[in-house]
C-alpha cells in the first residue's frame, strides 16, 4: 500500500473533532505551500510575462476599477 492510501485510511478513521483539527491544519499547510510556490515562480521569472501583459492592458485602458 502506498503512502497516499495509508494517509487516506488514517484520515477516514479520524473522529469528527480530529477531522476538523486536521482540516484546519491542512488548509494552513496548503496555503503556505501555495505562497512558497508563488514566491519561487516570482523569483525565477515565471510570472514576468503575465505581469507585463497586465501592465500593458492597464496602460492601454483595457482594465476597470474594482
C-alpha contacts under 8 A as a table, 3 or more apart, distances in Angstrom:
res1	aa1	res2	aa2	distance
1	X	5	X	6.32
1	X	6	X	6.74
2	X	5	X	5.40
2	X	6	X	6.29
3	X	6	X	5.06
3	X	7	X	6.15
4	X	7	X	5.06
4	X	8	X	6.11
5	X	8	X	5.00
5	X	9	X	6.31
6	X	9	X	5.21
6	X	10	X	6.35
7	X	10	X	5.06
7	X	11	X	6.11
8	X	11	X	5.13
8	X	12	X	6.09
9	X	12	X	5.12
9	X	13	X	6.31
10	X	13	X	5.14
10	X	14	X	6.65
11	X	14	X	5.36
11	X	19	X	7.11
14	X	17	X	7.83
14	X	18	X	5.52
14	X	19	X	5.56
15	X	18	X	5.07
15	X	19	X	5.97
16	X	19	X	5.01
16	X	20	X	6.20
17	X	20	X	5.14
17	X	21	X	6.29
18	X	21	X	5.03
18	X	22	X	6.03
19	X	22	X	4.93
19	X	23	X	6.02
20	X	23	X	5.09
20	X	24	X	6.31
21	X	24	X	5.25
21	X	25	X	6.28
22	X	25	X	5.05
22	X	26	X	5.94
23	X	26	X	5.07
23	X	27	X	6.02
24	X	27	X	5.32
24	X	28	X	6.34
25	X	28	X	5.27
25	X	29	X	6.13
26	X	29	X	4.86
26	X	30	X	5.88
27	X	30	X	5.05
27	X	31	X	6.09
28	X	31	X	5.30
28	X	32	X	6.14
29	X	32	X	5.18
29	X	33	X	6.26
30	X	33	X	5.11
30	X	34	X	6.21
31	X	34	X	4.93
31	X	35	X	6.20
32	X	35	X	5.06
32	X	36	X	6.30
33	X	36	X	5.03
33	X	37	X	6.19
34	X	37	X	5.06
34	X	38	X	6.24
35	X	38	X	5.16
35	X	39	X	6.21
36	X	39	X	5.06
36	X	40	X	6.16
37	X	40	X	5.07
37	X	41	X	6.11
38	X	41	X	5.06
38	X	42	X	6.06
39	X	42	X	5.05
39	X	43	X	6.13
40	X	43	X	5.16
40	X	44	X	6.13
41	X	44	X	5.21
41	X	45	X	6.11
41	X	46	X	5.00
41	X	47	X	6.23
42	X	45	X	5.27
42	X	46	X	6.05
42	X	47	X	5.59
42	X	48	X	7.40
43	X	46	X	7.76
45	X	48	X	5.21
46	X	49	X	7.25
47	X	50	X	5.44
47	X	51	X	6.17
48	X	51	X	5.06
48	X	52	X	6.10
49	X	52	X	5.15
49	X	53	X	6.17
50	X	53	X	5.08
50	X	54	X	6.11
51	X	54	X	5.10
51	X	55	X	6.11
52	X	55	X	5.11
52	X	56	X	6.00
53	X	56	X	5.01
53	X	57	X	6.02
54	X	57	X	5.07
54	X	58	X	6.13
55	X	58	X	5.08
55	X	59	X	6.07
56	X	59	X	5.04
56	X	60	X	6.17
57	X	60	X	5.23
57	X	61	X	6.36
57	X	62	X	5.07
57	X	63	X	6.51
58	X	61	X	5.17
58	X	62	X	5.54
58	X	63	X	5.25
59	X	62	X	7.56
61	X	64	X	7.85
